[in-house]
Amino acid sequence: MKRKCLAWILALVMTLTLLPGAALAAAPLQEMDNGETVQWSARSGQIPLIDDASVRGDSWNVLRLTNQHRMSLGLDPLSTFDSLQKVANQRAYEIQFVFSHSRPDGSDFDTALRDYNVSNTGSWYSWGENIAAGYLNAAEVVDGWLNSPGHRSNIENDGFVHMGAGFYTGSPSAVYSYGWSQNFLGSSSCRVSSLQLSQTVIAGGQGADLEELLTQADIVVTATCSQHGTCKLPLIAAMCSGYRENEAGEQIITVRYGGQTAQLTIVPQQPAEPDLPFADVSEKNWFFDEVQYVYENELMSGTGGGAFEPNSNLTRVMAWTILARIDGETVSGSAWEEDARNWAMASGVSDGTNPRSSISRQELAAMLWRYVNQPGNRASLDGFSDVDEVAGWAAEAMSWAVDAGLIQGSNNKLNPRGNATRAEAAAILMRFCENVVK
Ligand SMILES: [Zn+2]
């Protein structure tokens, strides 16, 4: 259903253009050329004004793409301002009802400029409008306009200074899902001053493409037009000079708009902490650092399918494998279990029985203790309430493990016969590597 609907919408894609030349032929603009105030067209009836000055997402990208095209031809980029943006959003809304440069009340599109009090003085003054419906995103609609001569000539008109980028999402029952409008404006009295950037420092890196950096950072350039007040446009690479893509260190680039300049500093990006590739381990878990440690030191890997299974029990063969890796053995491939078992028996760490059984905390302590040749350091276990559960054969190893800080106990219990989960094992092994083996 969705796909059919999409094809139907695409089949109805339409664009219309009204060239400034065509508008200039009309009476109001001829008067304007003489420096007089525009005599707006007569109106018949009222149209609800949506009063929406927003420019974001797709409409902001229409402005970005339009300016990228203009600057590739050596033309100045266009900026929008609140009242012109209201005009563009109004027109994108109105074409849901009447897909025409005439408004739903029959008046010409330029009456929307009056509705929103867009300033229109100067020795010359021009405007143009591109509309489209049914296009699904900014890239599609700008591409559509550029492939149509009339629309393209508006986009490439050197006389324009500003452009409102209108976007309106229609109701589900509307014929066109999205309405688009570009409302261009140029005047002899537009003078830009006081350039500002929404961010003056962004992270980059050697070899980074400036356009990609700027698109990602989404820096808003704000300027003041002498006639239209605060106006804004997205910062694009063509507005910048001095960027050296292959430079590793910090660099300062110059941003130009309307004869004004501002500076943008690009600092080297700090290398990101590598994320763990496990869906079941996040920074919220108490064992995040421990799992990260055993993973990065190649002591423990995942259990497959993007999982670490932190709460699964560690098996005896897993413990043999980890100790073999600490010992510098390569244990991987299809025979890893056999290799690990052989190593454990040869090194005296384990008798090699029950490889798939879960390992208890005291068994793990005993294996580690044997691996480091049964050192004599001892801590008293008397303070733990479950000291009686420690097996005779494990008593020395547990005492050593507590002394070495490998096993810390919780709620005053050692839990010697409890199974070691993989997360607990990661914690014990991290301390073992940092405190004992080093
Ligand atoms: Zn202006």
Boltz pocket constraint, residues with backbone or C-beta under 6 A from the ligand:
constraints:
  - pocket:
      binder: B
      contacts: [[A, 161], [A, 162], [A, 187], [A, 189], [A, 190], [A, 191], [A, 225], [A, 226], [A, 227], [A, 228], [A, 229]]
      max_distance: 6.0
